Amino acid sequence: MQAVRYQDRVRDDRPSNTATLVARSIVLASEDEKLRKLVAAGEAEILRRILGSGGAFGLTRRNALARAAFFRGMDLMVPGIVPHYLARKRRIETGVREALAGGARRVVIAGAGFDTLAWRLHAEFPEVDFLELDHPATQAVKRRATGGAANFSFATLDLATRSLRELPELEPGPSTVFVAEGLTMYLREERVAALLRDFASLAGPAGRVIFTFMEENEAGSIGFRGQNPLVAAWLKWRSEPFLWGIRRDRLPDFLASCGLVNPEVADDASLRDEILAPHGLGEIRLARGECVCLCSPIAR
């Protein structure tokens, strides 16, 4: 989306449509016999508080046929998208936990949406500071659902126009894990590069950078493979169209220009092997086109 579109979304008085859709998918997955294996402990409970129990979604949760219709509809839009949401979150969480075990003492989630990772981990790691960056409308809903904690906080930042260095909460200090899940595709390439440069400069020696990206296909387009054409139209209508993607062979050089090295990329095949197969779910279809990238700052 153009920067002005992102700003409009940030200033909107409603939570992100995509954040709400992902949260609903996870809650409904927690009610499914197979998919619940991919939902983290406590994840669905927090999201239920965020989303509430009324309205059409509440009815869908309580009705097995309605849940099946929801999953079917999601699969018709993007084949395998709900398992993909779950698998990418589990891979990101593994990366964050590995970084904390390696000495990182701060976790920053950029464009956090309704993600529960920071809130779920803050009690487990009281010596680590957790910070979520997003627009006020989404944060207001999360604040009401989660309350607060000494090592968990929120900050507002327009990622389309401003640098992380402007935030007093992010003064250079402890080694930091930066996470940008489902975010980079909504920014122009120059803003993605600026964001990753900020991550690299603030991460510290034990820090890590974890983000998802859309993989550009041979025709130069970005999007999930086999997605229904209505998906792009819906995203554009909701002012959340995909703007940036990158070919896998371009990624190392692009990251190096941002001060990041040693990229490890998890695509649908590796997510299937690492996340789904251990739970006996290797046969479930996963969406293709979005990858998780884990990398490190260049040593200074």
Beta strands, then each sheet from edge to edge (+ up, - down):
strand 1: 106-110
strand 2: 129-133
strand 3: 152-155
strand 4: 176-180
strand 5: 208-215
strand 6: 245-246
strand 7: 260-266
strand 8: 290-297
sheet 1: 3+ 2+ 1+ 4+ 5+ 6+
sheet 2: 3+ 2+ 1+ 4+ 5+ 8- 7+
end
